[in-house]
Amino acid sequence: MRFSDPKELNFELLQLPIHFMPNPNDAPEWLKEAHDKIRSADAFLIASAEYNSVLPAALTNMLDHFPPASFRNRPVGTVSYSVGKNLNSFENRGSGFTVMK
């Protein structure tokens, strides 16, 4: 089990996702290592607060560095919490995650 905290990993503000780079081998080493960890994962559990029905910008920025195919065909669990009554940030994400209620 690995934990990835956007605050600790300190992802740069997204300029060019790894899958849009002309040569992904030229990506920074930290980005290639993070991508390898994602591709080697058996499953994902994403826990996050939400504010006004959206995910925190740091989490969105982190996820946007990688192609959707990096997350496909593996289980994804999401845990979202809010002081409000509408918990739908993952539905609004448009990330390709399937949301079950």
C-alpha contacts under 8 A as a table, 3 or more apart, distances in Angstrom:
res1	aa1	res2	aa2	distance
4	S	8	E	7.60
4	S	9	L	7.02
5	D	8	E	5.27
5	D	9	L	6.07
6	P	9	L	5.11
6	P	10	N	5.82
6	P	11	F	6.54
6	P	58	A	5.84
6	P	59	L	5.99
6	P	62	M	6.43
7	K	10	N	5.27
7	K	11	F	7.83
7	K	58	A	7.21
11	F	14	L	7.93
11	F	58	A	7.95
11	F	61	N	7.57
11	F	62	M	6.25
13	L	61	N	6.76
14	L	17	P	6.79
14	L	61	N	6.27
14	L	64	D	7.40
14	L	65	H	6.51
16	L	20	F	6.36
16	L	21	M	6.63
16	L	65	H	7.37
17	P	20	F	5.45
17	P	21	M	6.71
17	P	64	D	6.72
17	P	65	H	4.45
17	P	66	F	5.96
17	P	67	P	7.46
18	I	21	M	5.39
18	I	24	P	5.82
18	I	27	A	6.76
18	I	31	L	7.75
18	I	65	H	6.09
18	I	66	F	5.94
18	I	67	P	7.36
19	H	24	P	6.76
19	H	66	F	6.62
19	H	67	P	5.80
20	F	24	P	7.90
21	M	24	P	5.39
21	M	27	A	7.60
23	N	26	D	5.65
23	N	27	A	7.57
24	P	27	A	5.33
25	N	32	K	7.81
27	A	31	L	6.46
27	A	32	K	6.44
28	P	31	L	5.40
28	P	32	K	6.49
29	E	32	K	5.14
29	E	33	E	6.15
30	W	33	E	5.19
30	W	34	A	6.20
31	L	34	A	5.12
31	L	35	H	6.10
32	K	35	H	5.04
32	K	36	D	6.14
33	E	36	D	5.11
33	E	37	K	6.33
34	A	37	K	5.14
34	A	38	I	6.36
35	H	38	I	5.10
35	H	39	R	6.17
35	H	66	F	6.90
35	H	70	S	7.76
36	D	39	R	5.11
36	D	40	S	6.09
37	K	40	S	5.22
37	K	41	A	6.22
38	I	41	A	5.34
38	I	70	S	6.53
38	I	71	F	7.12
39	R	70	S	5.48
39	R	71	F	7.13
41	A	44	F	7.19
42	D	74	R	6.30
42	D	75	P	7.63
43	A	74	R	5.29
43	A	75	P	4.93
43	A	76	V	5.89
44	F	74	R	7.56
44	F	75	P	6.33
44	F	76	V	4.66
44	F	77	G	6.11
45	L	76	V	5.73
45	L	77	G	4.53
45	L	78	T	5.69
45	L	79	V	7.62
46	I	76	V	7.51
46	I	77	G	6.17
46	I	78	T	4.77
46	I	79	V	6.14
47	A	78	T	5.80
47	A	79	V	4.49
47	A	80	S	5.88
48	S	55	L	7.16
48	S	56	P	7.65
48	S	79	V	6.29
48	S	80	S	5.11
48	S	81	Y	6.68
49	A	55	L	6.90
49	A	56	P	7.12
49	A	80	S	5.46
49	A	81	Y	4.91
49	A	82	S	5.98
50	E	53	S	5.90
50	E	54	V	5.48
50	E	55	L	5.01
50	E	56	P	6.31
50	E	80	S	6.54
50	E	81	Y	6.19
50	E	82	S	5.61
50	E	87	L	7.60
50	E	89	S	6.43
51	Y	54	V	5.62
51	Y	55	L	6.80
51	Y	56	P	7.26
51	Y	82	S	6.78
53	S	86	N	6.86
53	S	87	L	6.40
53	S	88	N	5.66
53	S	89	S	4.65
53	S	92	N	7.44
54	V	88	N	7.53
54	V	89	S	4.43
54	V	90	F	7.55
54	V	92	N	6.92
54	V	93	R	7.29
55	L	59	L	6.75
55	L	60	T	6.52
55	L	89	S	5.60
55	L	90	F	7.31
55	L	93	R	7.58
56	P	59	L	5.53
56	P	60	T	6.42
57	A	60	T	5.08
57	A	61	N	5.94
58	A	61	N	5.11
58	A	62	M	6.17
59	L	62	M	5.07
59	L	63	L	6.22
60	T	63	L	5.23
60	T	64	D	6.06
61	N	64	D	5.19
61	N	65	H	6.71
62	M	65	H	5.67
62	M	66	F	7.90
63	L	66	F	6.01
64	D	67	P	7.29
66	F	70	S	6.71
67	P	70	S	5.62
67	P	71	F	7.83
68	P	71	F	5.68
68	P	72	R	6.69
68	P	95	S	7.34
68	P	96	G	7.10
69	A	72	R	5.07
71	F	74	R	6.61
76	V	97	F	7.33
78	T	90	F	7.77
80	S	87	L	6.72
80	S	89	S	7.67
81	Y	87	L	6.88
82	S	85	K	7.23
82	S	86	N	7.76
82	S	87	L	6.77
84	G	87	L	7.61
88	N	91	E	5.19
88	N	92	N	6.32
89	S	92	N	5.12
89	S	93	R	6.12
90	F	93	R	4.99
90	F	94	G	7.48
90	F	95	S	7.69
90	F	97	F	7.48
90	F	99	V	7.21
91	E	94	G	6.53
91	E	97	F	7.94
91	E	98	T	7.99
91	E	99	V	6.26
94	G	97	F	7.42
